[in-house]
Amino acid sequence: MSLKEILTKSANASVKMQRVSPRKARLVADLIRYRKVTDALNILRNTYKKTSSILLKLLNSAIANATNNAGLDATKLYISKLLVNDGPTLKRFQPHARGRAFAILKRTSHFYIEVAEIGSVNDIIAEEAKEINKAKATEAKKEAKATLKSTKEVAKEPKKQEATTKKVVADKKASPKPAAKKPATTKTTSVDKKTDKPKETAKVSKPANVKKPATKKVTKKEGDK
């Protein structure tokens, strides 16, 4: 049963244009508001006010509506709402001396009473607790999913690093080494004295930009031997 169904499981009754001032009627209404129906009936039967008879009839009609129309249990009913509102005022005048007229305000009031089962309040609390538990369960599931994702990402990071290092090593192995450059050679021709024929000799050219180590000249002083 949903919260809406539980809240709508009630019965009401109303009466309008009763010749009682709202201020006087509220004194009796405050005695029975939020009480059990059996207690309210006893209070109204023992209070000697004009409003008590009006509220007694109204309460009996509300109980009849609850049992016949809404199918509620009369022994578990309580007054969930009781309103006393202002109605239209009847204006009358009373003649006074010197041709004056004093106004007489005859006030009226509207009554509204609502009856519900006591067990329905417990049902409302139970439904609210269920909704809170559902919300907590969904939040816990979301947190669990987030933690699983984070742990999976942390576990994948070292594997990715290993894969990248393996790729780097494989690329280094697959790449060919640069060939060593041979020193350039220059051919020189020389004439053989015995045969008078040119003779080719190969000279190896020295590598460029090779500086010899500087040598310090040692000069002897006059006093040295």
C-alpha positions in Angstrom: 0.0 0.0 0.0 1.4 3.4 -1.0 1.5 6.5 1.1 -1.2 8.2 -1.0 -3.6 5.3 -0.5 -2.9 5.3 3.3 -3.5 9.1 3.5 -6.7 9.0 1.5 -8.1 6.2 3.7 -10.3 8.5 5.8 -13.8 9.9 6.0 -15.1 13.4 6.6 -18.3 15.4 7.3 -19.1 19.1 7.3 -21.9 21.5 8.3 -22.2 25.2 7.4 -24.0 28.3 8.5 -24.4 27.3 12.2 -25.6 30.2 14.4 -22.6 30.1 16.8 -19.7 32.5 16.9 -16.4 30.8 15.8 -14.6 32.0 18.9 -17.1 30.1 21.2 -17.2 27.0 19.0 -13.4 26.7 19.0 -13.4 26.3 22.8 -15.4 23.0 22.4 -13.5 21.9 19.3 -10.1 22.1 21.1 -11.4 19.6 23.7 -11.9 16.7 21.2 -9.2 17.4 18.5 -6.8 14.5 17.9 -8.7 12.3 20.4 -10.2 8.8 19.9 -13.8 8.8 18.7 -15.1 7.0 21.9 -13.4 9.6 24.1 -14.7 12.5 22.0 -18.3 11.3 22.2 -18.1 11.1 26.0 -16.6 14.6 26.2 -19.3 16.1 24.0 -22.1 14.4 25.9 -20.9 15.9 29.2 -20.2 19.5 28.0 -23.1 21.9 28.4 -22.5 24.2 25.4 -24.4 25.0 22.3 -21.5 23.8 20.1 -21.4 20.4 21.8 -24.7 19.3 20.3 -23.6 20.5 16.8 -20.3 18.7 17.0 -21.9 15.5 18.4 -24.2 15.2 15.4 -21.3 16.0 13.0 -19.0 13.4 14.6 -21.8 10.7 14.4 -22.2 11.4 10.7 -18.4 11.2 10.1 -18.3 7.8 11.9 -21.2 6.6 9.7 -19.3 7.7 6.5 -16.2 5.9 7.7 -17.9 2.6 8.4 -20.3 2.5 5.5 -18.4 4.3 2.7 -14.7 3.9 3.5 -15.0 0.5 5.2 -13.0 1.6 8.3 -13.2 0.1 11.8 -15.2 2.3 14.1 -13.3 1.2 17.2 -9.9 2.3 15.7 -11.0 5.8 14.6 -9.7 9.1 15.8 -10.3 12.7 14.9 -7.4 13.6 12.5 -8.7 17.1 11.6 -11.3 19.5 13.0 -11.8 23.0 11.6 -14.1 25.9 12.7 -14.1 28.7 10.1 -15.9 32.0 10.0 -19.2 32.2 8.1 -21.2 35.2 7.0 -22.4 37.6 9.7 -26.0 38.7 10.0 -26.2 42.4 10.7 -29.0 43.7 12.8 -29.6 47.1 14.4 -30.9 48.2 17.8 -32.5 51.6 18.2 -31.1 53.9 20.8 -31.8 57.4 22.1 -31.5 60.5 20.0 -32.3 58.6 16.8 -29.2 56.5 16.9 -28.8 52.8 15.8 -26.4 50.3 17.4 -25.2 47.4 15.2 -25.8 43.8 16.3 -23.5 41.2 14.5 -24.9 37.7 14.6 -22.0 35.6 13.6 -22.1 32.1 12.0 -19.5 29.3 11.6 -18.6 26.4 9.3 -17.5 23.1 10.8 -15.4 20.4 9.1 -14.3 17.1 10.8 -12.2 14.3 9.4 -11.8 10.8 10.9 -9.0 8.3 10.2 -7.8 4.9 11.6 -5.1 4.8 14.3 -3.4 1.9 12.4 -3.0 4.0 9.3 -0.5 6.3 11.1 1.7 3.3 11.8 1.4 2.3 8.1 2.5 5.8 7.1 5.6 5.5 9.3 6.4 2.0 7.9 6.0 3.3 4.3 8.3 6.2 5.1 10.9 3.8 6.6 10.7 1.6 3.5 11.3 4.6 1.2 14.3 5.7 3.3 15.8 2.2 3.2 15.3 2.0 -0.6 17.1 5.3 -1.0 20.0 4.1 1.2 20.2 0.8 -0.7 20.5 2.7 -4.0 23.2 5.0 -2.6 25.1 2.0 -1.3 24.9 0.3 -4.8 26.2 3.4 -6.5 29.1 3.7 -4.0 30.0 0.0 -4.5 30.0 0.5 -8.3 32.3 3.5 -8.0 34.7 1.6 -5.8 34.8 -1.3 -8.2 35.6 1.0 -11.1 38.4 2.7 -9.2 40.0 -0.7 -8.1 39.8 -1.9 -11.7 41.5 1.2 -13.0 44.2 0.9 -10.4 44.8 -2.7 -11.3 45.0 -1.8 -15.0 47.7 0.9 -14.5 50.7 -1.5 -13.9 49.7 -3.7 -16.8 49.6 -0.7 -19.1 53.1 0.4 -17.9 54.4 -3.1 -18.5 53.0 -3.1 -22.0 54.5 0.2 -22.8 58.0 -0.9 -21.5 57.8 -4.1 -23.6 56.9 -2.1 -26.7 59.8 0.3 -26.1 62.3 -2.7 -25.7 60.9 -4.4 -28.8 61.3 -1.2 -30.8 64.8 -0.8 -29.7 65.7 -4.4 -30.7 64.0 -4.2 -34.1 65.6 -0.8 -35.0 68.9 -1.5 -37.2 72.1 -0.2 -35.8 73.8 2.6 -37.8 76.8 1.3 -39.9 80.2 2.5 -38.8 81.8 4.9 -41.3 85.1 3.8 -42.8 87.8 6.4 -43.0 88.2 8.0 -46.4 91.2 6.9 -48.5 93.1 8.8 -51.1 95.0 7.2 -54.0 98.5 8.5 -54.8 100.6 7.5 -57.8 104.4 7.1 -57.7 106.9 6.2 -60.5 109.0 3.0 -60.1 112.6 3.8 -61.0 113.4 0.3 -62.3 110.5 -0.2 -64.6 109.5 3.4 -65.2 105.8 2.5 -64.5 103.4 4.3 -62.3 102.7 2.6 -58.9 99.4 3.2 -57.0 99.6 3.5 -53.2 96.7 4.1 -50.9 97.0 6.5 -48.0 94.5 6.6 -45.2 93.4 10.1 -44.5 93.3 11.1 -40.8 89.9 11.8 -39.3 89.0 15.4 -39.3 88.7 17.6 -36.2 91.2 15.5 -34.2 93.3 17.8 -32.0 96.6 16.7 -30.6 97.2 17.1 -26.9 99.0 20.3 -26.1 102.6 19.8 -25.0 104.2 22.3 -22.7 107.7 23.4 -23.5 110.1 23.0 -20.6 112.8 25.7 -20.4 115.7 25.3 -18.2 116.6 28.2 -16.0 120.1 29.3 -15.5 120.4 27.9 -12.0 119.2 24.4 -12.9 121.7 21.7 -13.9 
